[in-house]
Amino acid sequence: MSQPHPSTLFGLLTISKLPVQNWKNGGGTTREILCHPPQAGYESFDWRLSLAHVQTSGDFSRFPGIERHILLIEGEHMQLIHNEQRHALHPLQPYVFAGEDKVSCFLAQGPTQDLNLMVRRGRAQGRLQAWAGRDTPVQLEAGTHFLYAPRGGYTCQAGTASWALTAEQALIGSTSVSVSLQLTADHAAAPLVYAYIAPTE
């Protein structure tokens, strides 16, 4: 059986067009990017990917049974206080913690924007990665994929299919087999953020 053409597996999404939602604890706002099952609530999702705008220091919402991944996209620095231990979160460096843990943030250098992946233990697994100026292929495993260029400046190509990412655009899709995706950056400092999600086997 022939595999679907990559152009049918992926599509472009403009993040700024997504609706803004309040955090679970009301302490900030977020844009939900992907969620499974679709339209699932905070207590019933298997996994959820979102982009948060953090304006002030404060506590994170708690999500028992959830593994949380966070990656700073905009802003110079975020100080996390995780179970009373301090951790400096720098741009494009992912950090993982348990959703039931006590976590708060301190914004010493102003507002930030961060990507959040939440996966329910026993149902899903995932990871966040980031690159700057990547000009080499990436091998995508079977699963759901999200590649986001916050400042644009990337072209993604799989076979004869090609997508140009402008500012605040993402390439999203799901594959049942491994797919090679060629990444081409317009300049050496162009950031590209990647999220991968798959069911727990």
KOLDREN-131910 format. One record per residue (C-alpha): residue in one letter; x, y, z. Coordinates in steps of 0.5 Angstrom, whole numbers, padded with zeros to 4 digits, always signed. Each point is the difference from the previous one (the first is absolute). Last residue first. Layout:
REM KOLDREN-131910
aXYZ
...
REM end
This chain:
REM KOLDREN-131910
e+0004+0004+0047
t-0001+0007+0003
p-0003+0004-0006
a+0005+0005-0003
i+0002+0007+0000
y+0006+0004-0003
a+0001+0008+0001
y+0005+0004-0004
v+0002+0007+0001
l+0004+0004-0006
p+0004+0006+0002
a+0003+0004-0006
a+0007+0002+0003
a+0004-0003-0006
h-0004+0003-0006
d-0005-0002-0005
a-0001-0007+0003
t-0001-0006-0004
l-0003-0006+0003
q+0000-0007-0003
l-0006-0005+0002
s+0001-0007+0000
v-0006-0004+0002
s-0001-0006+0005
v-0007-0004-0001
s-0007+0002+0002
t+0001+0007+0000
s-0003+0006+0003
g+0000+0007-0002
i+0002+0008+0002
l+0004+0005-0003
a+0000+0006+0004
q+0000+0008-0002
e+0001+0005+0005
a+0005+0004-0005
t+0000-0003-0007
l+0001-0008-0001
a+0001-0002-0007
w-0003-0007-0002
s+0002-0005-0005
a-0002-0007-0003
t+0004-0003-0005
g+0003-0005+0005
a-0001+0003+0007
q+0002+0007+0000
c+0000+0006+0006
t+0002+0007-0002
y+0002+0004+0006
g+0001+0008+0001
g-0006+0001+0005
r+0001+0004+0006
p-0004-0005+0005
a+0002-0006-0005
y-0004-0006+0003
l+0000-0007-0002
f-0005-0004+0003
h-0001-0008-0001
t-0005-0005+0002
g+0003-0008-0001
a+0004-0004-0004
e+0007+0002+0001
l+0003+0006-0004
q+0007+0000-0002
v+0003+0007+0000
p+0004+0002-0006
t+0005+0006+0000
d+0000+0007-0001
r-0001+0002+0008
g+0001+0007+0001
a-0002+0000+0007
w-0003-0006+0003
a-0005-0002+0005
q-0003-0007+0003
l-0006-0002+0004
r-0002-0007+0002
g-0006-0005+0000
q-0004-0006+0003
a-0007-0001+0000
r-0005-0005+0004
g+0003-0003+0006
r+0002+0007+0003
r-0004+0006-0003
v+0004+0004-0004
m+0001+0008+0000
l+0004+0004-0005
n+0001+0007+0002
l+0003+0005-0005
d+0003+0007+0004
q-0001+0007-0001
t+0003+0005+0005
p-0002+0007+0003
g+0006+0004+0004
q+0007-0001+0002
a-0001-0003+0007
l-0006-0004-0001
f-0001-0005+0006
c-0003-0007-0002
s-0004-0005+0005
v+0000-0007+0000
k-0003-0005+0005
d+0000-0007-0003
e-0006-0003-0002
g+0001+0001-0007
a+0007-0003+0000
f+0006+0003-0003
v+0004+0001-0006
y+0004+0006-0003
p+0002+0001-0007
q+0005+0005-0002
l-0002+0005-0006
p+0001+0006+0005
h+0003+0000+0007
l-0004-0003+0006
a+0004+0001+0006
h-0002-0005+0005
r-0001+0001+0008
q-0002-0005+0005
e-0006+0001+0004
n-0004-0006-0003
h+0001+0003-0007
i+0002+0008+0000
l+0001+0002-0007
q+0004+0006-0002
m-0002+0002-0007
h+0005+0004-0004
e+0001+0004-0007
g-0007+0000-0002
e-0003-0004-0006
i+0000-0007-0001
l+0001-0004+0006
l-0001-0007+0000
i-0005-0004+0005
h-0001-0007+0001
r-0005-0003+0005
e-0002-0007+0001
i-0007-0001+0003
g-0003-0004+0005
p-0002+0006+0004
f+0000+0006-0003
r+0001+0006+0004
s+0000+0007-0003
f+0006+0004+0001
d+0001+0005+0005
g+0002+0008-0001
s+0005+0005-0003
t-0004+0004-0005
q-0001+0001-0008
v+0001-0007-0002
h-0003-0002-0007
a-0001-0007-0001
l+0000-0004-0006
s-0003-0007+0000
l+0000-0007-0001
r-0004-0005+0003
w+0000-0008+0001
d-0005-0005+0002
f-0005+0005+0002
s-0005-0001+0006
e+0001+0004+0006
y+0002+0007-0004
g-0006-0001-0005
a+0000-0004-0007
q-0002+0004-0006
p+0004-0005-0004
p+0002-0006+0003
h+0006+0002+0000
c+0002+0007+0000
l+0003+0004-0005
i+0002+0008+0000
e-0003+0002+0006
r+0001+0008+0001
t+0002+0002+0007
t-0002+0005+0005
g+0003+0001+0007
g-0002+0000+0008
g-0007-0003-0001
n+0001-0007+0003
k-0001-0004-0006
w+0003+0006-0004
n-0005+0004-0004
q-0001-0001-0007
v+0003+0004-0007
p-0003-0002-0006
l+0005-0003-0006
k+0001+0005-0005
s+0007+0002+0003
i+0002-0007-0001
t+0000+0000-0008
l-0001-0007-0002
l+0003-0004-0006
g-0002-0007-0002
f+0003-0007+0000
l-0002-0007-0002
t-0003+0001-0007
s+0006+0004-0002
p+0004-0006+0002
h-0003-0005-0005
p-0003-0005+0003
q+0004-0007+0000
s-0001-0005-0005
m-0003-0007+0002
REM end
